[in-house]
Amino acid sequence: MKKATIQLEALACPSCMQKIESAVKSLEGVDKESVKVLFNSSKVKLDFDNEKLSIETIENAISILGYEVKKTQVKDL
């Protein structure tokens, strides 16, 4: 398992948070309880199983929604 912090371009509204959270939680391999979208800092924090899912897939799911990923940090749990 890995812990990721994904820095996004500034989020415009609370519904943006909900869209991102829903998309990330729908991915196989994401620990759904760990997903947090922080509106004020425009960050997504989550834990994921790196044997089932790559960080690039998570970033792509966010990008498809129209949000720009600026920087990602991944650490071992």
N, CA, C and O atoms as a GROMACS GRO file, in nm:
protein
  308
    1MET      N    1   0.085  -0.119   0.000
    1MET     CA    2   0.000   0.000   0.000
    1MET      C    3   0.089   0.125   0.000
    1MET      O    4   0.198   0.127   0.056
    2LYS      N    5   0.036   0.225  -0.065
    2LYS     CA    6   0.105   0.354  -0.074
    2LYS      C    7   0.011   0.465  -0.027
    2LYS      O    8  -0.111   0.450  -0.031
    3LYS      N    9   0.069   0.575   0.016
    3LYS     CA   10  -0.004   0.696   0.053
    3LYS      C   11   0.033   0.803  -0.048
    3LYS      O   12   0.151   0.826  -0.074
    4ALA      N   13  -0.068   0.868  -0.105
    4ALA     CA   14  -0.042   0.971  -0.206
    4ALA      C   15  -0.103   1.104  -0.164
    4ALA      O   16  -0.210   1.110  -0.104
    5THR      N   17  -0.032   1.210  -0.198
    5THR     CA   18  -0.083   1.346  -0.186
    5THR      C   19  -0.069   1.408  -0.324
    5THR      O   20   0.041   1.421  -0.376
    6ILE      N   21  -0.182   1.447  -0.381
    6ILE     CA   22  -0.184   1.502  -0.516
    6ILE      C   23  -0.224   1.649  -0.508
    6ILE      O   24  -0.333   1.683  -0.463
    7GLN      N   25  -0.133   1.735  -0.552
    7GLN     CA   26  -0.159   1.880  -0.553
    7GLN      C   27  -0.224   1.916  -0.686
    7GLN      O   28  -0.171   1.885  -0.793
    8LEU      N   29  -0.339   1.982  -0.678
    8LEU     CA   30  -0.413   2.022  -0.798
    8LEU      C   31  -0.405   2.172  -0.819
    8LEU      O   32  -0.370   2.247  -0.728
    9GLU      N   33  -0.440   2.214  -0.940
    9GLU     CA   34  -0.464   2.355  -0.966
    9GLU      C   35  -0.581   2.394  -0.875
    9GLU      O   36  -0.660   2.307  -0.838
   10ALA      N   37  -0.595   2.519  -0.839
   10ALA     CA   38  -0.697   2.563  -0.744
   10ALA      C   39  -0.837   2.512  -0.780
   10ALA      O   40  -0.879   2.520  -0.896
   11LEU      N   41  -0.906   2.460  -0.681
   11LEU     CA   42  -1.044   2.414  -0.700
   11LEU      C   43  -1.138   2.534  -0.693
   11LEU      O   44  -1.121   2.623  -0.610
   12ALA      N   45  -1.237   2.535  -0.780
   12ALA     CA   46  -1.326   2.650  -0.791
   12ALA      C   47  -1.446   2.645  -0.697
   12ALA      O   48  -1.496   2.748  -0.654
   13CYS      N   49  -1.492   2.523  -0.665
   13CYS     CA   50  -1.615   2.514  -0.587
   13CYS      C   51  -1.624   2.380  -0.515
   13CYS      O   52  -1.554   2.285  -0.550
   14PRO      N   53  -1.711   2.372  -0.414
   14PRO     CA   54  -1.727   2.244  -0.342
   14PRO      C   55  -1.773   2.129  -0.430
   14PRO      O   56  -1.739   2.014  -0.402
   15SER      N   57  -1.849   2.155  -0.535
   15SER     CA   58  -1.891   2.045  -0.621
   15SER      C   59  -1.771   1.984  -0.694
   15SER      O   60  -1.775   1.866  -0.731
   16CYS      N   61  -1.666   2.062  -0.716
   16CYS     CA   62  -1.542   2.007  -0.774
   16CYS      C   63  -1.486   1.899  -0.682
   16CYS      O   64  -1.442   1.794  -0.728
   17MET      N   65  -1.488   1.926  -0.552
   17MET     CA   66  -1.440   1.829  -0.454
   17MET      C   67  -1.517   1.699  -0.465
   17MET      O   68  -1.459   1.591  -0.464
   18GLN      N   69  -1.648   1.710  -0.474
   18GLN     CA   70  -1.733   1.591  -0.479
   18GLN      C   71  -1.708   1.510  -0.605
   18GLN      O   72  -1.705   1.387  -0.600
   19LYS      N   73  -1.689   1.577  -0.718
   19LYS     CA   74  -1.661   1.507  -0.844
   19LYS      C   75  -1.531   1.428  -0.835
   19LYS      O   76  -1.525   1.311  -0.873
   20ILE      N   77  -1.427   1.494  -0.784
   20ILE     CA   78  -1.296   1.430  -0.772
   20ILE      C   79  -1.302   1.313  -0.674
   20ILE      O   80  -1.251   1.205  -0.702
   21GLU      N   81  -1.363   1.337  -0.559
   21GLU     CA   82  -1.372   1.232  -0.457
   21GLU      C   83  -1.446   1.110  -0.512
   21GLU      O   84  -1.402   0.997  -0.490
   22SER      N   85  -1.554   1.131  -0.580
   22SER     CA   86  -1.632   1.022  -0.637
   22SER      C   87  -1.552   0.943  -0.740
   22SER      O   88  -1.553   0.820  -0.741
   23ALA      N   89  -1.481   1.015  -0.828
   23ALA     CA   90  -1.402   0.951  -0.933
   23ALA      C   91  -1.289   0.867  -0.874
   23ALA      O   92  -1.265   0.755  -0.918
   24VAL      N   93  -1.219   0.922  -0.774
   24VAL     CA   94  -1.107   0.851  -0.713
   24VAL      C   95  -1.157   0.728  -0.635
   24VAL      O   96  -1.097   0.621  -0.643
   25LYS      N   97  -1.266   0.745  -0.562
   25LYS     CA   98  -1.320   0.633  -0.484
   25LYS      C   99  -1.368   0.519  -0.574
   25LYS      O  100  -1.374   0.404  -0.530
   26SER      N  101  -1.404   0.550  -0.697
   26SER     CA  102  -1.455   0.446  -0.788
   26SER      C  103  -1.346   0.357  -0.846
   26SER      O  104  -1.376   0.254  -0.906
   27LEU      N  105  -1.220   0.395  -0.828
   27LEU     CA  106  -1.109   0.319  -0.884
   27LEU      C  107  -1.079   0.195  -0.799
   27LEU      O  108  -1.069   0.203  -0.677
   28GLU      N  109  -1.064   0.082  -0.866
   28GLU     CA  110  -1.030  -0.044  -0.798
   28GLU      C  111  -0.888  -0.032  -0.742
   28GLU      O  112  -0.794   0.000  -0.814
   29GLY      N  113  -0.874  -0.058  -0.612
   29GLY     CA  114  -0.742  -0.050  -0.549
   29GLY      C  115  -0.726   0.069  -0.457
   29GLY      O  116  -0.627   0.078  -0.384
   30VAL      N  117  -0.822   0.162  -0.460
   30VAL     CA  118  -0.817   0.278  -0.371
   30VAL      C  119  -0.886   0.242  -0.240
   30VAL      O  120  -0.994   0.183  -0.240
   31ASP      N  121  -0.823   0.277  -0.127
   31ASP     CA  122  -0.887   0.261   0.003
   31ASP      C  123  -0.988   0.375   0.016
   31ASP      O  124  -0.952   0.489   0.046
   32LYS      N  125  -1.115   0.343  -0.007
   32LYS     CA  126  -1.220   0.444  -0.016
   32LYS      C  127  -1.234   0.528   0.111
   32LYS      O  128  -1.270   0.646   0.104
   33GLU      N  129  -1.206   0.468   0.226
   33GLU     CA  130  -1.215   0.541   0.354
   33GLU      C  131  -1.105   0.647   0.368
   33GLU      O  132  -1.120   0.743   0.444
   34SER      N  133  -0.997   0.630   0.294
   34SER     CA  134  -0.882   0.720   0.309
   34SER      C  135  -0.890   0.845   0.221
   34SER      O  136  -0.813   0.939   0.240
   35VAL      N  137  -0.981   0.846   0.124
   35VAL     CA  138  -0.985   0.955   0.025
   35VAL      C  139  -1.036   1.084   0.090
   35VAL      O  140  -1.146   1.088   0.147
   36LYS      N  141  -0.953   1.188   0.081
   36LYS     CA  142  -0.990   1.320   0.131
   36LYS      C  143  -0.953   1.424   0.027
   36LYS      O  144  -0.838   1.428  -0.019
   37VAL      N  145  -1.048   1.507  -0.011
   37VAL     CA  146  -1.020   1.618  -0.102
   37VAL      C  147  -1.027   1.744  -0.017
   37VAL      O  148  -1.131   1.775   0.041
   38LEU      N  149  -0.916   1.816  -0.011
   38LEU     CA  150  -0.905   1.936   0.072
   38LEU      C  151  -0.925   2.060  -0.016
   38LEU      O  152  -0.839   2.094  -0.097
   39PHE      N  153  -1.039   2.124   0.000
   39PHE     CA  154  -1.076   2.236  -0.086
   39PHE      C  155  -0.978   2.354  -0.073
   39PHE      O  156  -0.930   2.406  -0.174
   40ASN      N  157  -0.948   2.396   0.050
   40ASN     CA  158  -0.865   2.516   0.070
   40ASN      C  159  -0.723   2.501   0.016
   40ASN      O  160  -0.665   2.598  -0.032
   41SER      N  161  -0.667   2.381   0.024
   41SER     CA  162  -0.530   2.360  -0.024
   41SER      C  163  -0.526   2.293  -0.160
   41SER      O  164  -0.417   2.272  -0.215
   42SER      N  165  -0.642   2.257  -0.216
   42SER     CA  166  -0.652   2.191  -0.348
   42SER      C  167  -0.566   2.065  -0.354
   42SER      O  168  -0.490   2.044  -0.448
   43LYS      N  169  -0.581   1.982  -0.250
   43LYS     CA  170  -0.506   1.855  -0.245
   43LYS      C  171  -0.602   1.738  -0.234
   43LYS      O  172  -0.711   1.749  -0.179
   44VAL      N  173  -0.556   1.625  -0.289
   44VAL     CA  174  -0.626   1.499  -0.273
   44VAL      C  175  -0.531   1.407  -0.198
   44VAL      O  176  -0.416   1.389  -0.238
   45LYS      N  177  -0.579   1.349  -0.089
   45LYS     CA  178  -0.499   1.255  -0.011
   45LYS      C  179  -0.570   1.121  -0.012
   45LYS      O  180  -0.692   1.114   0.005
   46LEU      N  181  -0.493   1.014  -0.031
   46LEU     CA  182  -0.552   0.881  -0.036
   46LEU      C  183  -0.446   0.774  -0.017
   46LEU      O  184  -0.326   0.797  -0.033
   47ASP      N  185  -0.494   0.655   0.019
   47ASP     CA  186  -0.412   0.534   0.024
   47ASP      C  187  -0.458   0.444  -0.088
   47ASP      O  188  -0.577   0.436  -0.118
   48PHE      N  189  -0.363   0.375  -0.152
   48PHE     CA  190  -0.400   0.285  -0.262
   48PHE      C  191  -0.306   0.166  -0.268
   48PHE      O  192  -0.192   0.170  -0.221
   49ASP      N  193  -0.357   0.058  -0.327
   49ASP     CA  194  -0.280  -0.065  -0.345
   49ASP      C  195  -0.205  -0.053  -0.477
   49ASP      O  196  -0.264  -0.063  -0.584
   50ASN      N  197  -0.075  -0.032  -0.468
   50ASN     CA  198   0.006  -0.010  -0.590
   50ASN      C  199   0.024  -0.137  -0.673
   50ASN      O  200   0.080  -0.131  -0.783
   51GLU      N  201  -0.023  -0.252  -0.623
   51GLU     CA  202  -0.019  -0.373  -0.705
   51GLU      C  203  -0.143  -0.384  -0.794
   51GLU      O  204  -0.143  -0.458  -0.892
   52LYS      N  205  -0.248  -0.310  -0.760
   52LYS     CA  206  -0.372  -0.310  -0.838
   52LYS      C  207  -0.388  -0.184  -0.922
   52LYS      O  208  -0.463  -0.183  -1.020
   53LEU      N  209  -0.319  -0.077  -0.884
   53LEU     CA  210  -0.345   0.055  -0.941
   53LEU      C  211  -0.219   0.139  -0.939
   53LEU      O  212  -0.145   0.139  -0.841
   54SER      N  213  -0.194   0.212  -1.047
   54SER     CA  214  -0.077   0.301  -1.051
   54SER      C  215  -0.119   0.444  -1.017
   54SER      O  216  -0.236   0.482  -1.034
   55ILE      N  217  -0.025   0.521  -0.971
   55ILE     CA  218  -0.054   0.662  -0.940
   55ILE      C  219  -0.092   0.736  -1.069
   55ILE      O  220  -0.171   0.830  -1.066
   56GLU      N  221  -0.035   0.694  -1.182
   56GLU     CA  222  -0.068   0.757  -1.310
   56GLU      C  223  -0.215   0.738  -1.346
   56GLU      O  224  -0.277   0.827  -1.404
   57THR      N  225  -0.270   0.623  -1.311
   57THR     CA  226  -0.412   0.597  -1.337
   57THR      C  227  -0.499   0.690  -1.253
   57THR      O  228  -0.600   0.742  -1.300
   58ILE      N  229  -0.460   0.711  -1.128
   58ILE     CA  230  -0.534   0.801  -1.040
   58ILE      C  231  -0.526   0.944  -1.094
   58ILE      O  232  -0.628   1.014  -1.102
   59GLU      N  233  -0.406   0.987  -1.130
   59GLU     CA  234  -0.389   1.122  -1.186
   59GLU      C  235  -0.471   1.139  -1.314
   59GLU      O  236  -0.532   1.244  -1.335
   60ASN      N  237  -0.474   1.037  -1.398
   60ASN     CA  238  -0.549   1.043  -1.522
   60ASN      C  239  -0.699   1.056  -1.496
   60ASN      O  240  -0.768   1.131  -1.565
   61ALA      N  241  -0.750   0.984  -1.396
   61ALA     CA  242  -0.892   0.993  -1.360
   61ALA      C  243  -0.929   1.135  -1.319
   61ALA      O  244  -1.039   1.182  -1.348
   62ILE      N  245  -0.838   1.203  -1.252
   62ILE     CA  246  -0.861   1.342  -1.211
   62ILE      C  247  -0.851   1.435  -1.332
   62ILE      O  248  -0.932   1.526  -1.348
   63SER      N  249  -0.751   1.412  -1.417
   63SER     CA  250  -0.731   1.495  -1.536
   63SER      C  251  -0.849   1.487  -1.633
   63SER      O  252  -0.887   1.587  -1.694
   64ILE      N  253  -0.907   1.368  -1.647
   64ILE     CA  254  -1.022   1.348  -1.736
   64ILE      C  255  -1.138   1.439  -1.695
   64ILE      O  256  -1.216   1.483  -1.779
   65LEU      N  257  -1.148   1.466  -1.565
   65LEU     CA  258  -1.254   1.554  -1.515
   65LEU      C  259  -1.228   1.701  -1.544
   65LEU      O  260  -1.315   1.786  -1.526
   66GLY      N  261  -1.106   1.731  -1.591
   66GLY     CA  262  -1.072   1.869  -1.626
   66GLY      C  263  -0.990   1.943  -1.522
   66GLY      O  264  -0.977   2.065  -1.528
   67TYR      N  265  -0.933   1.869  -1.426
   67TYR     CA  266  -0.851   1.932  -1.322
   67TYR      C  267  -0.705   1.900  -1.346
   67TYR      O  268  -0.669   1.786  -1.375
   68GLU      N  269  -0.622   2.001  -1.333
   68GLU     CA  270  -0.479   1.985  -1.360
   68GLU      C  271  -0.404   1.937  -1.237
   68GLU      O  272  -0.413   1.997  -1.130
   69VAL      N  273  -0.331   1.827  -1.253
   69VAL     CA  274  -0.244   1.775  -1.147
   69VAL      C  275  -0.112   1.849  -1.157
   69VAL      O  276  -0.045   1.844  -1.260
   70LYS      N  277  -0.073   1.917  -1.049
   70LYS     CA  278   0.052   1.993  -1.049
   70LYS      C  279   0.169   1.912  -0.996
   70LYS      O  280   0.279   1.919  -1.051
   71LYS      N  281   0.146   1.835  -0.890
   71LYS     CA  282   0.255   1.762  -0.826
   71LYS      C  283   0.197   1.647  -0.745
   71LYS      O  284   0.089   1.659  -0.688
   72THR      N  285   0.269   1.536  -0.742
   72THR     CA  286   0.223   1.419  -0.665
   72THR      C  287   0.338   1.366  -0.580
   72THR      O  288   0.452   1.355  -0.625
   73GLN      N  289   0.305   1.335  -0.456
   73GLN     CA  290   0.400   1.270  -0.366
   73GLN      C  291   0.343   1.133  -0.330
   73GLN      O  292   0.225   1.122  -0.297
   74VAL      N  293   0.426   1.030  -0.338
   74VAL     CA  294   0.383   0.895  -0.302
   74VAL      C  295   0.483   0.840  -0.199
   74VAL      O  296   0.604   0.849  -0.217
   75LYS      N  297   0.428   0.783  -0.091
   75LYS     CA  298   0.512   0.724   0.014
   75LYS      C  299   0.459   0.586   0.047
   75LYS      O  300   0.341   0.556   0.026
   76ASP      N  301   0.548   0.501   0.099
   76ASP     CA  302   0.505   0.370   0.148
   76ASP      C  303   0.429   0.389   0.278
   76ASP      O  304   0.459   0.478   0.357
   77LEU      N  305   0.329   0.305   0.297
   77LEU     CA  306   0.254   0.308   0.425
   77LEU      C  307   0.328   0.229   0.531
   77LEU      O  308   0.282   0.220   0.644
   0.00000   0.00000   0.00000
